[in-house]
Amino acid sequence: MKTWITGMLMTIAVGNAGSAVTPFTFAHISDTHMAVRQTKFDENLKNILKEISATTPQPAFVLHTGDITEMGSADEFNLYKENIKASAVPVYSTPGNHESRWADQSINRFAEMLGKPNISFVKNGVRFIGWNSAIWLEHHGAISGDTRRWIVGELKKDPPGTPAVLFTHQPPMYPDSTYQTGDVELWRDIAPYNVVLFANGHGHIFKNWIVNGVVCHMTKGAMNENGGYTLYEFTDSEMKVYDKLYGQDKKLVASIPLKRSPIGVTLKPVGAVADRTFEVRVTNTNGRVSKVEYAIDHHQRPGDSNWHAITAASAGTYRFTLPEAELVPGRHTLAVRAVEPDGSIWVNVIDLPVAQGNNPVRVFDAVTALQGPCAVDATSVYVGGWDGKLYSVDKAAMKKKWTFATRGAVIGAPAVSGSLVVFGSTDRSVYAVDTKTGKKVWAFPTTGPIQGHTAVSGGRVFVASGDHNLYCLDLKTGKKLWAYPMKMHAQARPAVVDGVVFVGAWDNTFYAINASTGTLNWSKRIGTSIFFSPAVSSPCVVDGKVITTAAIVPADKAAFHVLALDTETGETVWGHRMEEGSAAYASPTSDGRRVFLANLSGDLFALNLNDGSLAWKTKMGETTYDCRPTYTNRLVVCNNLFGGLRAYNAANGEPVFQYKTGAGLQFAWPTVDGTTIYQPSMDGTLTSVSGVSLTGTGEAG
């Protein structure tokens, strides 16, 4: 039997309305996807803003919840600025994933052209708080620990009970899918405050759901058909929500009192936690609850099918016992929800750790999101955070040794060489820091954010910038030795082997560049559009072949998911096409005989290096994103998007080890040092798991 450890308790409470609200209306648009060559999107936005301006009474302002542009280019932002400048109603904007996913300047460009991505203001007695939930270079969203602290700080500025509206791009607590990490923690943090609305976009449809009394409302994409938007009317006692298609009548979809009576939901273990029995108390229902249910890791497996009914033990009290099926060791969540007949839910989520027996686990919590992989040396682990800091963490104690602050997020993997740790920041600079003192040795400025991973080879630093250059710097001095101009930026870690630098970029091109001179050896076009570029895949080089992956159009039957290119000529040696799934955001690794990689569907592959044929495939059961397996000591170690950490026998794909690091999204690949695995997470944790090895005979790697 596993050992269960009790989690945190939480009671939902909502205050009464604070200062008086003066009636007003505001509008909500999203997903305009401005594109220079898509005149229809531009026309839709013009029409919608004109219609909003002509509404009686005229809305006080418009909120735009992101995906303003298609690719985050300066031309697209300028087109958007022309439209909002002509609007008779002011427009407040927050970024979406399309401002960061493929954009060479990413969120930096949003800040330069539209202002700070996080905004807060008060209108007629209602607090409005909007922020950037987009993850650098990713499709998903995140509400990091430092962002949550800022949100709570803004809520604290007002009298108790003041109504508040939150707005950002990715939807929170979404019933059918998981679009961002940190929303469960945010709901815990905002429980004492009178948040009445969470406005969002991303899904391009009208959708309304209510969680703990907070109306979560997704508005239709302005780009779709003739576009749509949402109107919110505040009176001194309630908020009404109207969805509206352009040119049609508005439709009332919700009416929420500003003073409301919350349903209380508490969750605690009964007796010893190891008995796996829990008690739920639901209070202040007034006959409003139709059912009570529980789910384990509900964010990883959203949807009603993963919720299980709980039988009432007495009035307002429910008990349930978790099934005998064992959970993977690690940090899980246990959620309960009370559901009203109209579908509104009142939810409570607690931590549910499952003890790990033979593998010591230590966790460092940076609080801020940790997006990129870490690096290690003899005594320390180095990892970058969204708060702009590089963290040095003691390997033995998993405690902070020092931090080095930059002026932008640190999202790429650092590289350690001797007494230096080298890394890039989205503040557009590359830094070299002394590993013992944390003091800056040198800094090299570029004109674009450093969103990719750093490589060091032969006393030289190789890193790509958002200014489209691949830079080669002297390791000791930071002096630029050369810069190769690509047509777009890269985010992968360059592979440097036998005097050649290999890297793919968002221009559909894979490059082989002379590491000494910075001249082009060869280049190869991969993919049919920017969306199918080889920019995410960090290549591996072995036996005269450079291995990379590509996104393909399914209808293109001649295209391959995995390519092995001749290192000298760039000619295709072999290609592998997967029967299902996509390797679009995967990076390969090799043991010298096989190539290992995972696809978006959560399948882990081993391909024979000589011809690309399938050696074995195993289903991990969880999706991956930006995944790069790590090969070490006859093991293939792989992370999954929703907190999974797994190790497999490299010879046959048999599972050896599993662990769950928590509910945070994982875009960083695992770093292995001996038998210890280090895994960063977007929930701010850096997890260390020791003693992971392949026992028994098995085939030598």
Beta strands, then each sheet from edge to edge (+ up, - down):
strand 1: 24-29
strand 2: 62-64
strand 3: 91-93
strand 4: 119-123
strand 5: 126-130
strand 6: 141-142
strand 7: 164-167
strand 8: 180-181
strand 9: 195-200
strand 10: 207-211
strand 11: 214-218
strand 12: 228-234
strand 13: 238-245
strand 14: 251-257
strand 15: 264-269
strand 16: 277-283
strand 17: 291-296
strand 18: 308-309
strand 19: 311-314
strand 20: 317-321
strand 21: 330-339
strand 22: 345-354
strand 23: 361-365
strand 24: 375-376
strand 25: 380-384
strand 26: 389-394
strand 27: 400-405
strand 28: 415-417
strand 29: 420-424
strand 30: 429-434
strand 31: 440-445
strand 32: 455-457
strand 33: 460-464
strand 34: 469-474
strand 35: 480-485
strand 36: 495-497
strand 37: 500-505
strand 38: 509-514
strand 39: 520-525
strand 40: 540-542
strand 41: 545-549
strand 42: 562-566
strand 43: 572-576
strand 44: 589-590
strand 45: 594-598
strand 46: 603-608
strand 47: 614-619
strand 48: 630-632
strand 49: 635-639
strand 50: 644-649
strand 51: 655-660
strand 52: 671-673
strand 53: 676-680
strand 54: 685-689
sheet 1: 3+ 2+ 1+ 12- 13+ 14-
sheet 2: 4+ 5- 7- 9- 11- 10+
sheet 3: 6+ 8+
sheet 4: 15+ 16- 20+ 19-
sheet 5: 18+ 17- 21+ 22-
sheet 6: 23+ 54- 53+ 52-
sheet 7: 24+ 25- 26+ 27-
sheet 8: 28+ 29- 30+ 31-
sheet 9: 32+ 33- 34+ 35-
sheet 10: 36+ 37- 38+ 39-
sheet 11: 40+ 41- 42+ 43-
sheet 12: 44+ 45- 46+ 47-
sheet 13: 48+ 49- 50+ 51-
end
